[in-house]
Amino acid sequence: MSHINAQKLALGSAQFGLPYGVANRTGQTPITEVERILQVAFDRGIDTIDTAITYGDSERVLGTIGVNRFKVVTKLPACNVKPAAVKNWVYKLLDDSLTRLRIDLLYGLLLHNPRDLTSGPGIELADVLLELRSTGRVEKIGVSIYDPSDLEATTKALPLDIVQAPANLVDRRLERSGWLPRLKAQNIEVHVRSAFLQGLLLLPRHAIPQKFQRWSWLWDRWHANLKELNISPVSACLSYSMSLPHIDRVVVGVESALQLRELIKFSGFESYRGDWSFMGHDDLELVDPSRWGGL
């Protein structure tokens, strides 16, 4: 069985600082397990770690273990200061992140709220990010988006190096928007996340929470197809994300080293067979996990 190119994977770290994900059964990952996860990642050629200031203790945990061997991408929270205070705000957050991570240089610094670039502090925010890149404090700058519709204004407001966006069998907005070749043409790295829709696609049929039952026909067909084709949900999900054109990294979160080993072991391009187009959905209440609280 041919395996996926593990170097295309990036390690998500929300679970290291928070009890994260709808399928999470173990809570926040213990630091001893995070250490094992990082070792497996390094051994298998995974070179990028994705974190964020808002991921609880994630940066501190990573720094305690040591991440000098990895490219680290972190994210600034939503900007809530006046334009005149933006520069000091960004520098303070960056310095604090580097201190927690115990590294001298970030591979990537992203905005968690890309619409900050097109609102009050937008010009000042763009200027300070460009300054950080030009002075070598960070290697690359970019945004983490929730909807490809944010990209038109964002790419005009700031010359981006990295765009992180959701993409999975259910949420195909990035693929269908036409932005992938456009980003590639601008030499922008594309990191996709939510390959498993925060773990929802990995749950057994009987374990899918009641609030998602309005889409029961989708789950029924999904699990029937997996059984018929004898494909694991991890393999089907990852194969979709990995097979998208112009993707540089697929960010995956795990709760244990065993999960990461299995993810690498059982995932391959050859598993992307069958017609999964029925999985694509336009309902934002399903595809956008930030709306799940209202279900």
DOLO-61198 format. One record per residue (C-alpha): residue number from 1; x negated, y, z; residue in three letters. Coordinates in Angstrom, 1 decimal, decimal comma. Each point is the difference from the previous one (the first is absolute). Layout:
BEGIN
{NUM; {X; Y; Z}; "ALA"}
...
//
This chain:
BEGIN
{1; {0,0; 0,0; 0,0}; "MET"}
{2; {-1,5; 3,4; -1,0}; "SER"}
{3; {0,2; 2,5; 2,8}; "HIS"}
{4; {0,7; 3,7; -0,2}; "ILE"}
{5; {-2,9; 2,4; -0,1}; "ASN"}
{6; {-0,2; 0,8; 3,7}; "ALA"}
{7; {-2,0; 3,1; -0,8}; "GLN"}
{8; {3,2; 1,5; -1,4}; "LYS"}
{9; {1,5; -0,3; 3,5}; "LEU"}
{10; {-0,2; 2,7; 2,6}; "ALA"}
{11; {0,7; -0,7; 3,7}; "LEU"}
{12; {2,8; 1,9; 1,5}; "GLY"}
{13; {-0,3; 0,7; 3,7}; "SER"}
{14; {3,4; 1,3; 1,3}; "ALA"}
{15; {0,3; -3,3; 1,9}; "GLN"}
{16; {-3,2; 0,7; 1,8}; "PHE"}
{17; {1,4; 3,1; 1,7}; "GLY"}
{18; {3,7; -0,6; 0,1}; "LEU"}
{19; {2,5; -2,9; 0,1}; "PRO"}
{20; {0,7; 0,5; -3,7}; "TYR"}
{21; {2,3; -1,6; -2,7}; "GLY"}
{22; {3,4; -1,5; -0,1}; "VAL"}
{23; {-1,5; -3,5; 0,0}; "ALA"}
{24; {-2,4; 0,6; 2,9}; "ASN"}
{25; {0,4; -2,6; 2,6}; "ARG"}
{26; {-3,1; 0,5; 2,1}; "THR"}
{27; {-0,1; 3,8; 0,7}; "GLY"}
{28; {-3,2; 2,0; -0,2}; "GLN"}
{29; {-2,9; -2,2; -1,1}; "THR"}
{30; {-2,5; -0,6; 2,9}; "PRO"}
{31; {-3,4; 1,5; -0,6}; "ILE"}
{32; {-1,7; -3,4; 0,1}; "THR"}
{33; {2,2; -1,1; -2,9}; "GLU"}
{34; {-0,7; 3,3; -1,9}; "VAL"}
{35; {-3,7; -0,8; 0,3}; "GLU"}
{36; {0,6; -3,4; -1,6}; "ARG"}
{37; {2,1; 1,5; -2,7}; "ILE"}
{38; {-2,7; 2,5; -0,9}; "LEU"}
{39; {-2,6; -2,8; -0,2}; "GLN"}
{40; {2,2; -2,0; -2,4}; "VAL"}
{41; {0,6; 3,1; -2,1}; "ALA"}
{42; {-3,7; 0,7; -0,2}; "PHE"}
{43; {-0,9; -3,6; -0,8}; "ASP"}
{44; {2,5; -0,1; -2,8}; "ARG"}
{45; {-1,1; 3,2; -1,6}; "GLY"}
{46; {2,8; 2,3; 1,1}; "ILE"}
{47; {-1,8; 3,3; 0,4}; "ASP"}
{48; {2,8; 2,6; 0,7}; "THR"}
{49; {2,0; 0,7; 3,2}; "ILE"}
{50; {3,1; 2,1; 0,0}; "ASP"}
{51; {1,0; 1,8; 3,2}; "THR"}
{52; {1,6; 3,2; 1,2}; "ALA"}
{53; {0,0; 2,4; 2,9}; "ILE"}
{54; {3,7; -0,9; 0,6}; "THR"}
{55; {-0,8; -3,8; 0,3}; "TYR"}
{56; {-0,2; 0,1; 3,8}; "GLY"}
{57; {-3,4; -1,3; 1,2}; "ASP"}
{58; {-1,0; -1,3; -3,4}; "SER"}
{59; {-3,0; 2,3; -0,6}; "GLU"}
{60; {-1,3; -0,5; 3,6}; "ARG"}
{61; {0,3; -3,8; -0,3}; "VAL"}
{62; {-1,8; 0,0; -3,4}; "LEU"}
{63; {-2,8; 2,3; 1,4}; "GLY"}
{64; {-0,5; -2,2; 3,1}; "THR"}
{65; {-0,5; -3,0; -2,2}; "ILE"}
{66; {-2,1; 1,8; -2,6}; "GLY"}
{67; {1,0; 0,8; -3,6}; "VAL"}
{68; {-3,3; 1,3; -1,5}; "ASN"}
{69; {0,1; -2,9; -2,5}; "ARG"}
{70; {3,3; 1,2; -1,5}; "PHE"}
{71; {1,4; 2,9; -2,0}; "LYS"}
{72; {2,5; 1,6; 2,4}; "VAL"}
{73; {3,0; 1,9; -1,2}; "VAL"}
{74; {2,1; 2,0; 2,6}; "THR"}
{75; {2,9; 2,4; -0,2}; "LYS"}
{76; {0,8; 3,3; 1,5}; "LEU"}
{77; {3,5; 0,4; 1,6}; "PRO"}
{78; {2,6; 2,5; -1,3}; "ALA"}
{79; {-1,4; 3,5; 0,2}; "CYS"}
{80; {1,9; 2,0; 2,7}; "ASN"}
{81; {-2,2; 3,0; 0,3}; "VAL"}
{82; {0,0; 3,5; -1,6}; "LYS"}
{83; {-2,1; 0,5; -3,2}; "PRO"}
{84; {-2,6; 2,0; 1,9}; "ALA"}
{85; {-0,6; -2,9; 2,4}; "ALA"}
{86; {-0,2; -2,7; -2,6}; "VAL"}
{87; {-3,8; -0,2; -0,4}; "LYS"}
{88; {-0,6; -0,3; 3,8}; "ASN"}
{89; {2,8; -2,6; 0,2}; "TRP"}
{90; {-1,4; -2,2; -2,7}; "VAL"}
{91; {-3,6; 0,2; 1,2}; "TYR"}
{92; {1,0; -0,8; 3,6}; "LYS"}
{93; {2,1; -3,0; -1,2}; "LEU"}
{94; {-2,9; -1,2; -2,2}; "LEU"}
{95; {-2,6; 0,3; 2,7}; "ASP"}
{96; {2,2; -1,9; 2,5}; "ASP"}
{97; {0,6; -2,7; -2,6}; "SER"}
{98; {-3,7; -0,4; -0,7}; "LEU"}
{99; {-0,7; -0,1; 3,8}; "THR"}
{100; {2,7; -2,7; 0,5}; "ARG"}
{101; {-1,2; -2,0; -3,0}; "LEU"}
{102; {-3,7; 0,5; 1,0}; "ARG"}
{103; {-1,0; 0,8; -3,6}; "ILE"}
{104; {-1,5; 3,0; -1,6}; "ASP"}
{105; {1,8; 0,0; -3,3}; "LEU"}
{106; {3,5; -0,9; -1,3}; "LEU"}
{107; {0,4; -1,7; -3,3}; "TYR"}
{108; {3,5; 1,5; -0,3}; "GLY"}
{109; {2,0; 2,7; 1,8}; "LEU"}
{110; {3,7; 0,0; -1,0}; "LEU"}
{111; {3,0; 2,1; 0,8}; "LEU"}
{112; {2,7; -2,1; 1,6}; "HIS"}
{113; {2,6; 2,6; -1,1}; "ASN"}
{114; {-0,9; 1,0; -3,6}; "PRO"}
{115; {2,8; 2,7; 0,0}; "ARG"}
{116; {-2,2; 2,0; 2,3}; "ASP"}
{117; {-2,0; 1,0; -3,1}; "LEU"}
{118; {3,1; 1,6; -1,6}; "THR"}
{119; {1,3; 1,7; 3,2}; "SER"}
{120; {-1,2; 2,9; 2,3}; "GLY"}
{121; {-3,5; -1,2; 0,7}; "PRO"}
{122; {-0,6; -1,6; -3,4}; "GLY"}
{123; {-2,6; 2,3; -1,4}; "ILE"}
{124; {-2,1; 0,1; 3,2}; "GLU"}
{125; {0,3; -3,8; 0,3}; "LEU"}
{126; {-1,2; -0,6; -3,6}; "ALA"}
{127; {-2,9; 2,4; 0,6}; "ASP"}
{128; {-1,2; -1,7; 3,1}; "VAL"}
{129; {0,2; -3,5; -1,5}; "LEU"}
{130; {-2,0; 1,2; -3,0}; "LEU"}
{131; {-2,5; 1,5; 2,4}; "GLU"}
{132; {-0,4; -3,2; 2,0}; "LEU"}
{133; {-0,6; -1,9; -3,2}; "ARG"}
{134; {-2,5; 2,5; -1,5}; "SER"}
{135; {-2,0; 0,1; 3,3}; "THR"}
{136; {-0,1; -3,8; 0,3}; "GLY"}
{137; {2,1; -0,3; 3,1}; "ARG"}
{138; {2,3; -2,4; -1,9}; "VAL"}
{139; {-0,7; -1,8; -3,2}; "GLU"}
{140; {3,5; 0,1; -1,4}; "LYS"}
{141; {3,3; 1,9; 0,6}; "ILE"}
{142; {3,5; -1,0; -0,8}; "GLY"}
{143; {3,6; -0,6; 1,1}; "VAL"}
{144; {2,2; -2,8; 1,3}; "SER"}
{145; {3,4; 0,3; -1,7}; "ILE"}
{146; {3,4; -1,6; 0,6}; "TYR"}
{147; {1,4; 0,7; -3,4}; "ASP"}
{148; {-1,7; 0,5; -3,4}; "PRO"}
{149; {2,2; 3,1; -0,5}; "SER"}
{150; {-2,5; 1,7; 2,4}; "ASP"}
{151; {-2,8; -0,4; -2,4}; "LEU"}
{152; {0,8; 2,7; -2,6}; "GLU"}
{153; {-0,3; 2,9; 2,4}; "ALA"}
{154; {-2,8; -1,7; 2,1}; "THR"}
{155; {-2,4; -0,6; -2,9}; "THR"}
{156; {0,4; 3,6; -1,1}; "LYS"}
{157; {-0,6; 1,3; 3,6}; "ALA"}
{158; {-3,2; -2,0; 0,6}; "LEU"}
{159; {-2,5; -1,9; -2,2}; "PRO"}
{160; {0,5; -3,4; 1,6}; "LEU"}
{161; {-2,5; -2,9; 0,3}; "ASP"}
{162; {2,4; -2,5; 1,7}; "ILE"}
{163; {3,7; -0,6; -0,1}; "VAL"}
{164; {1,6; -2,5; 2,3}; "GLN"}
{165; {3,5; -1,2; -0,8}; "ALA"}
{166; {2,4; -2,8; 0,8}; "PRO"}
{167; {0,5; -2,7; -2,6}; "ALA"}
{168; {1,5; -3,4; 0,3}; "ASN"}
{169; {2,5; -2,4; -1,7}; "LEU"}
{170; {2,9; 2,0; 1,4}; "VAL"}
{171; {-1,5; 3,5; -0,2}; "ASP"}
{172; {-1,1; 0,5; -3,7}; "ARG"}
{173; {0,2; 3,7; -0,1}; "ARG"}
{174; {-3,7; 0,5; -0,5}; "LEU"}
{175; {-0,1; -2,5; -2,9}; "GLU"}
{176; {3,2; 1,4; -1,7}; "ARG"}
{177; {-0,9; 3,7; 0,5}; "SER"}
{178; {-2,8; -0,2; -2,6}; "GLY"}
{179; {-2,4; 1,5; 2,5}; "TRP"}
{180; {-2,5; -2,8; 0,1}; "LEU"}
{181; {-1,6; 0,7; -3,4}; "PRO"}
{182; {0,2; 3,7; 0,7}; "ARG"}
{183; {-2,0; -0,4; 3,2}; "LEU"}
{184; {-2,5; -2,2; -1,7}; "LYS"}
{185; {-0,5; 2,6; -2,7}; "ALA"}
{186; {-0,8; 2,6; 2,7}; "GLN"}
{187; {-2,5; -2,5; 1,6}; "ASN"}
{188; {2,0; -0,2; 3,2}; "ILE"}
{189; {-0,3; -3,1; 2,1}; "GLU"}
{190; {3,3; -1,7; 0,7}; "VAL"}
{191; {0,5; -1,9; 3,3}; "HIS"}
{192; {3,4; -1,7; 0,3}; "VAL"}
{193; {1,5; -1,0; 3,3}; "ARG"}
{194; {3,1; -1,8; 1,3}; "SER"}
{195; {-0,6; -3,0; -2,2}; "ALA"}
{196; {2,2; -2,0; 2,3}; "PHE"}
{197; {2,5; 2,8; 0,7}; "LEU"}
{198; {-1,2; 0,2; 3,6}; "GLN"}
{199; {0,2; -3,7; 0,3}; "GLY"}
{200; {3,7; -0,2; -0,9}; "LEU"}
{201; {-0,8; -2,1; -3,1}; "LEU"}
{202; {-1,9; -2,5; 2,1}; "LEU"}
{203; {2,8; -0,8; 2,4}; "LEU"}
{204; {1,9; -3,3; -0,3}; "PRO"}
{205; {3,5; 0,5; -1,3}; "ARG"}
{206; {1,6; -0,6; 3,4}; "HIS"}
{207; {-2,3; 2,5; 1,7}; "ALA"}
{208; {0,8; 3,0; -2,1}; "ILE"}
{209; {1,6; 2,6; 2,3}; "PRO"}
{210; {3,7; 0,5; -0,1}; "GLN"}
{211; {-0,3; 3,6; -1,2}; "LYS"}
{212; {-1,5; -1,2; -3,3}; "PHE"}
{213; {2,9; -2,4; -0,7}; "GLN"}
{214; {1,7; 2,5; -2,4}; "ARG"}
{215; {-2,6; -1,3; -2,5}; "TRP"}
{216; {0,6; -3,6; 0,9}; "SER"}
{217; {0,3; -1,0; -3,7}; "TRP"}
{218; {-3,6; 1,2; -0,5}; "LEU"}
{219; {-1,4; -2,0; 2,9}; "TRP"}
{220; {1,9; -3,1; -1,1}; "ASP"}
{221; {-1,4; 0,1; -3,5}; "ARG"}
{222; {-3,5; 1,0; 1,2}; "TRP"}
{223; {-0,2; -3,1; 2,3}; "HIS"}
{224; {1,7; -2,3; -2,6}; "ALA"}
{225; {-2,6; 1,1; -2,6}; "ASN"}
{226; {-2,9; -0,5; 2,4}; "LEU"}
{227; {1,2; -3,5; 0,8}; "LYS"}
{228; {0,7; -0,9; -3,6}; "GLU"}
{229; {-3,5; 1,2; -1,2}; "LEU"}
{230; {-1,7; -1,3; 3,1}; "ASN"}
{231; {-1,7; 3,4; 0,6}; "ILE"}
{232; {-0,7; 1,5; 3,4}; "SER"}
{233; {1,5; 3,5; 0,5}; "PRO"}
{234; {-3,5; 1,4; 0,8}; "VAL"}
{235; {-1,3; -1,3; -3,4}; "SER"}
{236; {3,0; 1,3; -2,0}; "ALA"}
{237; {-0,2; 3,5; 1,7}; "CYS"}
{238; {-3,8; 0,4; -0,3}; "LEU"}
{239; {-0,1; -1,3; -3,5}; "SER"}
{240; {2,4; 2,8; -1,1}; "TYR"}
{241; {-2,0; 2,8; 1,7}; "SER"}
{242; {-3,3; -1,4; -1,2}; "MET"}
{243; {1,2; -0,4; -3,6}; "SER"}
{244; {1,1; 3,7; -0,3}; "LEU"}
{245; {-2,2; 1,8; -2,5}; "PRO"}
{246; {-2,3; 2,8; 1,3}; "HIS"}
{247; {0,1; -1,1; 3,6}; "ILE"}
{248; {-3,3; 0,3; 1,9}; "ASP"}
{249; {1,0; -1,3; 3,5}; "ARG"}
{250; {2,9; -1,8; 1,5}; "VAL"}
{251; {0,3; 0,8; 3,7}; "VAL"}
{252; {1,1; -2,9; 2,1}; "VAL"}
{253; {0,6; -0,2; 3,8}; "GLY"}
{254; {-0,5; -3,1; 2,0}; "VAL"}
{255; {0,4; -1,0; 3,6}; "GLU"}
{256; {-2,6; -2,7; 0,2}; "SER"}
{257; {-3,2; -1,2; -1,8}; "ALA"}
{258; {2,0; -3,2; -0,9}; "LEU"}
{259; {2,6; 2,1; -1,8}; "GLN"}
{260; {-2,8; 1,8; -2,0}; "LEU"}
{261; {-1,6; -3,3; -0,9}; "ARG"}
{262; {3,3; -1,5; -1,1}; "GLU"}
{263; {0,8; 3,2; -2,0}; "LEU"}
{264; {-3,2; -0,4; -1,9}; "ILE"}
{265; {0,2; -3,8; -0,3}; "LYS"}
{266; {3,5; -0,3; -1,3}; "PHE"}
{267; {0,3; 3,0; -2,3}; "SER"}
{268; {-0,9; -0,1; -3,6}; "GLY"}
{269; {0,9; 1,6; -3,3}; "PHE"}
{270; {1,2; -3,4; -1,3}; "GLU"}
{271; {2,8; 0,1; 2,5}; "SER"}
{272; {1,7; 3,0; -1,7}; "TYR"}
{273; {2,3; -2,1; -2,1}; "ARG"}
{274; {3,7; -0,1; -0,4}; "GLY"}
{275; {2,2; 3,1; -0,5}; "ASP"}
{276; {0,0; 2,2; 3,1}; "TRP"}
{277; {1,5; 3,0; -1,6}; "SER"}
{278; {3,3; -0,5; 1,9}; "PHE"}
{279; {-1,9; 1,0; 3,1}; "MET"}
{280; {-0,5; 3,6; -1,1}; "GLY"}
{281; {2,4; 2,3; 1,8}; "HIS"}
{282; {0,9; 3,7; -0,1}; "ASP"}
{283; {1,7; 0,3; 3,3}; "ASP"}
{284; {-2,2; 2,3; 2,1}; "LEU"}
{285; {1,5; -1,4; 3,2}; "GLU"}
{286; {-1,6; -3,3; -0,8}; "LEU"}
{287; {-3,3; 1,0; -1,8}; "VAL"}
{288; {-1,0; 2,8; 2,4}; "ASP"}
{289; {-0,7; -1,4; 3,5}; "PRO"}
{290; {0,1; 3,5; 1,5}; "SER"}
{291; {3,8; -0,2; -0,5}; "ARG"}
{292; {0,5; -3,3; 1,7}; "TRP"}
{293; {0,7; 1,6; 3,3}; "GLY"}
{294; {3,3; 1,2; -1,3}; "GLY"}
{295; {1,2; -3,4; -1,2}; "LEU"}
//
